[in-house]
Amino acid sequence: MKAFTQTEDIDLDASEKALLETFRRNEGSSLKTLIGIYKGHYLKLFFSILFFAIKHSPVWVLPIVTSNIINVATERPDHAGTIILINALIMSFFVIQNIFTNYIHTWLYAKTVRNVERGLRSSLVRKLQQLSITYHNEMQSGRLQSKIMRDVEQIETLSSQIFITVLSILLNVVVAFGVVIFKSLTVFLFFLATIPVAVCLMVTFRSKIKRYNADFRKEMEETSVKVMEMVELIPVTRAHALERQETQKMDHQLGNVAEKGLKLDMIQTYFSSISWVAFQLFQVICLAFTGYLAAKGRISVGEVVMYQTYFSSIVNQVSNVITLLPTISKGLESVDSIGDILLCHDVEDNKNKRKVKTITGNITFDHVTFQYPDAEAPVLKDLSLQIKAGETVAFVGSSGAGKTTILNMVIGFIKANSGRVLIDDMDLNSLNLQSYRSHIAVVPQQSILFSGTIRENITYGMDNISEEMLYKVVKAANLEDVIAALPEGLDTMITEHGSNLSGGQRQRISIARAFIRDPRILILDEATSALDTISEKKIQDAIHNLVQDRTTLIVAHRLSTIRDADKIAVVGNGGIEEFGTYDELLDLKGEFYRLKNLQI
């Protein structure tokens, strides 16, 4: 299918444009993209880091205070009690200030992270509204849901870890090395020996963890898709006694997730174990080394404790980096996953195109050819058709003949490979499709309702609808008996997918939604299929009211429902095989006559 290509940013505010530019500029570098996401928040983050350093200071001061007190206790100088008291008061001050500085630090970083999280999800939602119908047909909704919820959550988790764990690691290591190098260059050089070990471990395991995490994320997306399909199919599954088969199918998928997750867990465990053993051995060596220096009189007993504490801090921080590596990999993988949507160019480009204020409803297909990407032949070939304003034209034919394709071209969901679709002699490709679609209404085969009241479903997208207008619409859509029978009337809540209403009731609500828009072009895609006779009669009466003075395109399989259409087009072999009134086509005794006899 021919894609809509974006050449410029459309319908974006300043923050969303900046976010999109960040993904474009740093494409291929997940870390740079992550940093760029926070552009505009750097000042808050700076103060957050500043207050983090202040609130975290007791961790660095404690080893020095401990060393001082131990030295006083072993050396017993004059005024020992005063020295110990001063050190204790200093330490108490650093501990107490943590309450206030920690609150300020958390408020600054948490507010920033949550705002960015909201902005990412908002941008994803907006982009999904802009992506072409082709994209949505090809992309499973479960994967999109996973990207909006799980991937953004992974980025939020990574961001929080950066402002808590990573920041703590960096500050602890820097301060520890700073104090040690000030006190003893010999001990500092010994401390440096831990860095090559940490680097080697991270380089060795990073690529494997990243690969295993990518496999796990993809399996989770696939599971999300299949869970949604399973839930949708539960009525069918139960009706055909296929619970066991469906459970087995899901068990197989869940088994795949567990297998991928186990591989990820084991590589992370193996990684953590090796790093922990290595650094614990270094810690033992450090204790022995500083103990030897103290025995030789080169450092004091208190400094042994201080160095051991700082070394333990460095070891723990490096271990934390290694432990955090899987979270970092997940977060960066999620940055790439979100980028797949935000950088997708398959969007409708309405920018700088002609906005439509009014239309009459003339529709012209001018030598239109269209072929789906994987099809061997065009579904429509050199199609020419003129539909006058106010006419009702029904399209019939076998499945796959191109009936729905014709409707989708009028809606603007797909573009012709060659030829033109004209609305009031205006090329549809030159029009702002959003403004054009405000003049059309679509009643699909399967009525689409959302969780909310009947009133909200009917007035969807329409503001300031009066009660008088709403009543007229309800009456015209043959909904009066339905509304009267409900305890809350129009304010009755509709459950998910409208499961508390019958198929005919749901379809009449869809018709009322079309009515209230007062469209100039009306599109009915098998609006009466799969309904019982009584429901079909009520739907037909509602449709009869709706089509008055509007250009109406109808796809129907039940030929008896289109007897009153102004014209009927028999679609097949890439074009219009027959065209005329109901009686004219029966008199031809051609394809329409054959289809009619098949339904008798």
C-alpha positions in Angstrom: 0.0 0.0 0.0 1.3 3.4 -0.8 2.5 5.1 2.3 1.9 8.7 3.4 5.3 10.3 3.9 6.1 13.0 6.4 8.3 15.8 5.1 7.7 18.2 8.0 6.6 18.0 11.6 2.8 18.2 11.9 0.6 19.3 14.7 3.4 19.3 17.3 3.9 21.7 20.1 7.4 23.0 20.9 8.3 20.3 23.5 7.2 17.5 21.2 9.2 19.0 18.3 12.2 19.2 20.5 11.7 15.5 21.6 11.3 14.3 18.0 14.4 16.3 17.0 16.4 14.6 19.8 15.5 11.2 18.5 16.4 12.2 14.9 19.7 13.8 15.8 20.8 11.0 18.1 19.5 8.1 16.1 21.8 5.1 16.7 23.0 6.4 20.1 20.5 5.4 22.8 22.5 7.0 25.6 22.7 10.4 23.8 19.0 10.2 23.1 18.2 9.5 26.7 20.2 12.5 27.8 18.6 14.6 25.1 15.1 13.7 26.3 15.8 15.8 29.4 16.7 18.9 27.5 15.0 21.9 29.1 15.2 20.3 32.5 19.0 20.5 33.0 18.8 23.3 35.6 16.4 21.3 37.8 18.6 18.3 37.4 21.7 20.3 38.4 20.1 21.4 41.6 18.9 17.9 42.2 22.4 16.7 41.9 23.7 19.4 44.2 21.2 18.5 47.0 21.9 14.8 46.4 25.6 15.5 47.1 24.7 17.4 50.3 22.2 14.8 51.6 24.6 12.0 50.8 27.6 13.6 52.6 27.2 11.6 55.8 28.4 8.5 53.9 31.7 10.3 53.1 32.2 12.1 56.5 31.5 9.0 58.6 34.8 7.2 57.8 36.8 10.3 58.7 35.0 10.8 61.9 35.4 7.1 62.7 39.1 7.3 62.0 39.4 10.4 64.3 37.6 8.8 67.2 39.6 5.5 66.9 42.9 7.5 66.8 41.8 9.5 69.9 40.8 6.2 71.7 44.1 4.5 70.9 46.4 7.5 71.4 44.6 9.1 74.4 45.6 12.7 73.9 44.6 15.6 76.2 41.0 16.8 75.8 40.1 13.4 74.2 36.5 13.8 75.4 36.2 17.2 73.7 37.6 15.9 70.5 35.2 13.0 70.5 32.2 15.3 71.3 33.1 17.7 68.4 33.3 14.8 65.9 30.0 13.3 67.2 28.3 16.7 66.8 29.7 17.2 63.3 28.5 13.8 62.3 25.0 14.4 63.9 24.6 17.6 61.9 25.4 15.9 58.6 23.0 13.1 59.4 20.1 15.4 60.4 20.3 17.6 57.3 19.6 14.5 55.2 15.8 14.9 56.0 15.5 18.2 54.3 18.0 17.9 51.5 16.7 14.4 50.5 13.2 15.8 50.2 14.3 18.7 47.9 16.5 16.4 45.8 13.7 13.8 45.3 11.1 16.5 44.5 13.3 18.0 41.8 14.3 14.8 40.1 11.0 13.0 40.5 9.0 15.9 39.1 11.4 16.0 36.1 11.3 12.3 35.5 7.5 12.2 35.7 7.1 15.1 33.4 9.4 13.5 30.8 7.5 10.2 31.2 4.2 12.0 30.6 5.7 13.8 27.6 7.0 10.6 26.0 3.6 8.9 26.3 1.8 12.0 25.0 4.1 12.1 22.0 3.6 8.4 21.3 -0.2 8.8 21.5 -0.1 11.8 19.2 2.2 10.0 16.8 -0.1 7.0 16.7 -3.0 9.3 15.8 -0.9 10.6 12.9 0.4 7.3 11.6 -1.4 6.0 8.5 -4.1 3.4 8.7 -1.6 1.2 6.7 0.8 1.3 9.7 -1.9 0.4 12.2 -3.2 -2.5 10.0 0.3 -3.9 9.9 1.3 -3.3 13.5 -0.3 -5.4 16.2 -2.0 -3.3 18.9 -0.5 -5.3 21.7 3.0 -4.2 20.6 1.9 -0.6 20.5 0.5 -0.9 24.0 3.7 -2.5 25.2 5.7 0.4 23.8 3.5 3.0 25.4 3.4 1.4 28.8 6.3 -1.0 29.3 9.0 0.8 27.4 8.3 4.2 28.8 8.2 2.6 32.3 11.7 1.1 31.6 13.0 4.5 30.6 11.5 6.0 33.8 13.1 3.2 35.8 16.5 3.8 34.2 16.2 7.6 34.8 15.4 7.0 38.4 18.3 4.7 38.8 20.6 7.3 37.2 19.5 10.0 39.7 19.7 7.7 42.7 22.1 4.8 42.1 24.4 6.0 39.4 24.7 9.4 41.0 25.5 7.8 44.3 28.1 5.6 42.7 29.9 8.4 41.0 29.9 10.7 44.0 31.0 7.9 46.4 33.9 6.9 44.1 35.0 10.4 43.4 35.0 11.4 47.1 36.6 8.1 48.2 39.4 8.5 45.7 39.8 12.2 46.6 40.2 11.5 50.3 42.6 8.6 49.7 44.8 10.4 47.3 45.0 13.3 49.7 46.0 10.9 52.6 48.2 8.4 50.8 49.4 8.0 47.2 50.4 4.4 47.9 47.0 3.4 49.0 45.4 5.3 46.1 47.5 3.4 43.5 46.3 0.2 45.1 42.7 1.3 44.8 43.2 2.0 41.1 43.8 -1.7 40.6 40.0 -2.3 41.0 39.1 -0.3 37.9 40.6 -2.6 35.2 38.8 -5.6 36.8 35.5 -3.8 36.6 36.0 -2.7 33.0 36.9 -6.2 31.9 33.9 -7.7 33.6 31.5 -5.1 32.0 33.0 -5.4 28.5 32.8 -9.2 28.7 29.2 -9.4 29.7 27.6 -6.2 28.3 26.9 -7.5 24.7 25.4 -10.8 26.0 23.1 -9.0 28.5 22.0 -6.6 25.8 21.3 -9.4 23.3 19.4 -11.5 25.9 17.4 -8.4 27.0 16.4 -7.6 23.4 15.2 -11.2 23.0 13.2 -11.0 26.2 11.6 -7.7 25.3 10.5 -9.0 21.9 9.0 -12.1 23.5 7.2 -9.9 26.0 5.7 -7.8 23.1 4.6 -11.0 21.4 3.0 -12.2 24.6 1.2 -8.9 25.0 -0.3 -9.3 21.5 -1.4 -12.9 22.1 -2.9 -12.1 25.5 -5.1 -9.4 23.9 -6.1 -11.8 21.1 -6.9 -14.5 23.7 -9.1 -12.1 25.7 -10.9 -11.0 22.5 -11.5 -14.6 21.5 -12.8 -15.9 24.8 -16.5 -15.9 23.6 -15.5 -17.9 20.5 -13.2 -20.2 22.4 -15.9 -21.0 25.0 -18.6 -21.4 22.4 -16.5 -24.1 20.5 -15.1 -25.8 23.7 -11.6 -24.8 22.7 -10.4 -23.8 26.2 -7.8 -26.5 26.4 -6.3 -25.7 23.0 -6.2 -22.0 23.8 -4.7 -22.6 27.2 -2.0 -24.9 25.6 -1.2 -22.2 23.0 -0.8 -19.6 25.7 1.2 -21.9 27.9 3.6 -22.4 25.0 4.0 -18.7 24.6 4.4 -18.2 28.3 7.0 -20.9 28.3 8.9 -19.0 25.7 8.8 -15.9 27.9 10.0 -17.9 30.9 12.8 -19.5 28.9 14.0 -16.1 27.6 13.6 -14.6 31.0 15.6 -17.5 32.6 18.5 -17.0 30.2 18.5 -13.3 31.0 18.4 -14.0 34.8 21.2 -16.6 34.6 23.6 -14.4 32.6 22.9 -11.6 35.1 23.4 -13.9 38.0 26.7 -15.3 36.6 27.8 -11.8 35.9 27.0 -10.6 39.5 28.6 -13.7 41.1 31.9 -13.3 39.4 32.0 -9.6 40.1 31.1 -10.1 43.7 33.8 -12.7 44.3 36.4 -10.6 42.5 35.7 -7.5 44.6 35.5 -9.4 47.9 38.9 -10.8 47.3 40.2 -7.3 46.6 38.6 -6.2 49.9 40.5 -8.9 51.8 43.7 -7.9 50.0 43.1 -4.2 50.9 42.6 -5.1 54.6 45.8 -7.0 54.6 47.7 -4.3 52.7 46.6 -1.4 55.0 47.1 -3.5 58.1 50.7 -4.1 57.0 51.2 -0.4 56.5 49.8 0.3 60.0 52.1 -2.4 61.5 55.1 -0.6 59.9 53.9 2.7 61.3 53.3 4.3 58.0 49.6 4.9 58.8 47.5 5.0 62.0 45.1 2.3 63.2 42.2 4.7 62.6 43.3 5.1 59.0 43.2 1.4 58.5 39.5 1.5 59.3 39.0 4.6 57.1 40.8 3.1 54.1 38.9 -0.2 54.5 35.6 1.7 54.7 36.4 3.8 51.6 37.6 0.7 49.7 34.4 -1.2 50.7 32.5 1.8 49.3 34.4 1.8 46.0 33.9 -2.0 45.7 30.2 -1.7 46.5 29.8 1.1 44.0 31.5 -0.8 41.2 29.4 -3.9 42.1 26.4 -1.7 41.9 27.4 -0.5 38.4 27.7 -4.1 37.3 24.3 -5.0 39.0 22.7 -2.0 37.3 24.0 -3.0 33.9 20.9 -5.1 33.0 18.6 -2.2 34.0 20.6 0.2 31.8 20.4 -2.3 28.9 16.6 -2.6 29.3 16.2 1.2 29.5 18.4 1.9 26.4 16.7 -0.9 24.5 13.3 0.8 25.3 14.7 4.1 24.0 15.3 2.4 20.7 11.9 0.8 20.8 10.1 4.1 21.3 12.2 5.6 18.6 10.8 3.1 16.2 7.4 4.8 16.5 8.5 8.4 16.8 10.8 8.2 13.8 8.4 6.4 11.6 7.6 8.5 8.5 4.4 6.6 7.5 2.1 9.5 8.5 -0.5 11.7 6.8 1.0 15.0 5.8 -1.7 17.6 6.1 0.7 20.5 6.5 0.2 23.4 4.1 -2.6 21.6 2.3 -5.9 23.1 1.4 -8.4 23.1 4.2 -12.0 22.3 3.3 -14.7 24.5 4.8 -17.7 23.0 3.0 -18.3 20.3 0.4 -21.2 19.5 -1.8 -20.5 15.7 -2.1 -19.5 15.1 -5.8 -17.1 12.2 -6.0 -15.1 11.3 -9.1 -12.7 8.3 -9.6 -10.5 9.4 -12.6 -8.7 6.4 -14.1 -7.7 5.1 -10.6 -5.4 2.1 -10.3 -4.5 0.6 -6.9 -2.5 -2.5 -6.0 -1.7 -3.8 -2.5 2.1 -4.3 -1.9 1.9 -8.1 -1.7 -0.7 -8.6 -4.3 0.0 -10.1 -7.7 -2.4 -7.9 -9.6 -4.1 -4.5 -9.0 -7.4 -4.7 -7.1 -8.6 -1.7 -9.0 -7.4 -1.0 -12.6 -8.2 2.2 -14.5 -11.4 2.8 -12.6 -13.5 5.7 -13.6 -16.7 6.5 -11.8 -18.8 9.6 -11.3 -21.1 10.0 -8.2 -23.2 13.0 -8.0 -23.9 15.0 -4.8 -26.9 13.5 -2.9 -26.8 10.2 -4.7 -26.8 6.9 -2.9 -24.6 4.4 -4.6 -24.3 0.8 -3.4 -21.2 -1.4 -4.2 -21.7 -5.2 -4.4 -19.5 -8.0 -5.5 -17.5 -11.0 -4.3 -15.1 -10.7 -1.3 -11.8 -9.2 -2.3 -13.3 -7.5 -5.4 -12.3 -4.0 -4.1 -15.5 -2.6 -2.5 -13.9 -1.6 0.8 -10.8 -0.4 -1.1 -13.1 2.1 -2.9 -14.5 3.3 0.4 -11.1 3.7 2.0 -9.9 5.8 -0.9 -12.9 8.1 -0.5 -12.1 8.4 3.3 -8.5 9.1 2.4 -7.0 6.1 4.2 -5.2 4.9 1.1 -3.9 6.6 -2.1 -4.1 5.5 -5.7 -1.0 4.3 -7.4 -2.1 6.2 -10.4 -5.1 8.3 -11.3 -7.1 10.7 -9.0 -9.9 10.7 -6.5 -11.7 14.0 -6.7 -14.1 15.6 -4.2 -16.1 18.4 -5.7 -13.4 18.5 -8.5 -10.6 18.9 -5.9 -7.9 16.2 -5.9 -8.0 14.4 -2.5 -4.2 14.4 -2.4 -4.2 18.2 -2.3 -6.6 18.5 0.7 -6.1 18.7 4.4 -7.6 15.3 5.2 -8.5 16.3 8.8 -10.6 19.2 7.6 -12.2 17.0 4.8 -13.1 14.2 7.2 -15.1 16.7 9.4 -17.6 16.6 6.5 -18.0 12.8 6.3 -19.3 10.1 8.6 -18.6 6.3 8.6 -20.7 3.5 9.9 -18.5 0.4 9.9 -19.6 -3.2 9.8 -18.6 -3.7 13.5 -19.8 -0.9 15.6 -17.0 0.6 17.6 -18.1 1.9 21.1 -15.9 3.1 24.0 -16.5 2.7 27.7 -18.7 5.7 28.6 -22.3 6.8 28.5 -24.5 6.4 25.4 -24.6 10.2 25.3 -20.8 10.4 25.1 -20.7 7.7 22.4 -23.2 9.5 20.3 -21.8 13.0 20.7 -18.1 11.8 20.3 -16.0 14.7 19.0 -19.0 17.1 18.9 -19.3 20.0 21.4 -22.3 22.0 22.5 -24.9 19.6 21.3 -28.3 20.7 22.5 -30.8 18.3 24.1 -33.3 19.1 21.4 -30.7 18.1 18.7 -29.7 15.0 20.6 -33.4 13.9 20.9 -33.9 14.4 17.1 -30.9 12.2 16.4 -32.0 9.5 18.8 -35.4 9.5 17.1 -34.0 9.4 13.6 -31.7 6.5 14.6 -34.6 4.5 16.0 -33.0 4.5 19.4 -36.1 5.8 21.4 -37.2 2.4 22.6 -33.6 1.5 23.7 -33.1 4.7 25.6 -36.6 4.5 27.2 -35.9 0.9 28.5 -32.6 1.9 30.2 -32.8 3.1 33.8 -30.3 5.9 33.2 -31.4 6.7 29.7 -28.8 8.5 27.6 -26.5 8.5 30.7 -26.4 4.7 30.9 -22.8 3.5 31.0 -21.6 1.3 28.1 -19.3 -1.6 29.2 -16.2 -2.5 27.2 -17.0 -3.0 23.5 -20.7 -2.3 24.3 -21.2 -5.9 25.7 -24.3 -4.8 27.6 -26.1 -3.9 24.4 -27.3 -6.0 21.5 -25.6 -5.9 18.1 -28.6 -3.9 16.6 -28.5 -1.4 19.5 -24.8 -0.9 19.1 -25.2 -0.3 15.4 -28.0 2.2 15.9 -25.7 4.1 18.3 -23.1 4.2 15.5 -25.7 5.5 13.1 -26.7 8.2 15.7 -23.1 9.2 15.9 -23.0 9.6 12.2 -26.3 11.5 12.3 -25.1 14.1 14.8 -22.2 15.0 12.6 -24.6 16.1 9.8 -22.1 14.8 7.1 -22.2 15.6 3.4 -20.7 12.2 2.5 -21.9 9.1 4.3 -20.1 5.8 4.1 -21.8 2.5 5.2 -19.6 -0.6 5.2 -22.0 -3.5 5.5 -23.9 -1.8 8.3 -26.6 -4.4 8.5 -24.6 -7.6 8.2 -24.9 -10.3 10.8 -28.1 -8.8 12.3 -31.4 -10.5 12.8 -34.4 -9.5 10.7 -36.1 -7.2 13.3 -32.8 -5.4 14.0 -32.1 -5.1 10.3 -35.5 -3.5 9.7 -34.8 -0.9 12.4 -31.3 -0.3 11.1 -32.7 0.1 7.5 -35.3 2.6 8.7 -32.6 4.6 10.5 -30.3 4.5 7.4 -33.2 5.6 5.3 -33.5 8.7 7.5 -29.8 9.2 7.5 -29.1 9.1 3.7 -31.6 11.9 2.8 -29.8 14.7 0.9 -26.4 13.2 1.4 -23.9 11.5 -0.9 -24.0 7.9 0.4 -21.7 5.0 -0.4 -22.9 1.6 0.7 -21.1 -1.7 0.7 -23.7 -4.5 1.1 -23.8 -8.3 0.8 -27.6 -8.5 1.3 -28.8 -7.2 -2.0 -32.4 -6.8 -0.7 -31.2 -4.0 1.5 -30.1 -1.8 -1.4 -33.2 -1.8 -3.5 -33.8 1.9 -2.9 -30.2 2.9 -3.9 -30.0 5.4 -6.8 -27.3 3.4 -8.4 -25.7 0.0 -7.8 -22.1 -0.7 -8.9 -21.0 -4.4 -9.3 -17.3 -4.4 -8.5 -15.0 -7.1 -10.0 -12.1 -7.8 -12.3 -10.4 -4.6 -11.2 -13.3 -2.2 -12.0 -17.0 -1.7 -12.4 -18.6 -4.6 -14.3 -22.2 -3.3 -14.1 -23.7 0.0 -13.1 -27.4 1.0 -12.9 -30.5 0.9 -10.8 -31.7 -2.2 -9.0 -34.3 -3.0 -11.7 -32.0 -2.2 -14.6 -29.3 -4.6 -13.3 -31.9 -7.4 -12.9 -33.1 -6.8 -16.4 -29.5 -7.2 -17.7 -29.5 -10.8 -16.3 -25.7 -10.4 -15.7 -23.5 -10.6 -12.6 -25.9 -8.7 -10.3 -28.7 -11.0 -11.5 -26.6 -14.1 -10.7 -25.7 -12.7 -7.2 -29.4 -12.0 -6.5 -30.4 -15.6 -7.4 -27.7 -17.0 -5.1 -29.4 -15.2 -2.2 -32.9 -16.5 -2.9 
